[in-house]
Amino acid sequence: MADFGNDRSKATARAGPPAQRLDKWLWFSRVLKSRTQAAQIILDGRVRVNRARITKPSQPVSPGDVLTIALRGKVQILKVTATGHRRGPPAEARQLYEIVEAPEPGSPLHPQAVVARRPPGAGRPSKKDRRLTDQLTGQERRR
């Protein structure tokens, strides 16, 4: 007796955790409202999977992958915990990922940037201020 259906199921069971298209996973997890929006931010290069920039909506993601998403002026870091079977209610969607906290400013992983401070309300430097800054840094301009 031939069993044609089991060959495929055995192959997928050995392949490891199931993978899912990135745009579909973003839509199932309710990170974005539509699959078209998900595909667009991926094409724009605003999504990374395991620190690698992705530009294909068909990129497979599986449990354990870490997604970095630049969205609405913020960066979200999500760890994929499961692939979705449908776009269910928000409570079901939250089970597909866990939020990873970004390193806090000043921690060893996030060095503090040195930023020049001006008194409040000082605005942009004047031409005279720029010339003095250039002299201090050794970048005098020829006139």
C-alpha angles and dihedrals in degrees: 000000000000120000108200099166098059097060092071096043091051091051093051092045091056094046093077129237116003117262128214135193111270095231091049092048092051089052095045091049090051094236086131131025098233140022089236091059090048092052091047096054089047091052089048089058096243095129129074127188114203089344094305117117111239125206100171120084088205093064107131119236126191136181111296096035117126117221124201111197126185102208134157094351093308136090116233122195114201131178114212110233099171143358118246129243096194141355097266134168120309093260090057092044092055089061090065094069146017124218115244115209115235116233111271120245111268095029118123090255092052111043116206112253118229109235126183110242126213128187112270112275095018091117122185119353117261123239089262091052090050091051091051091049090050091051092050094050094042094246099122112168123227114236 
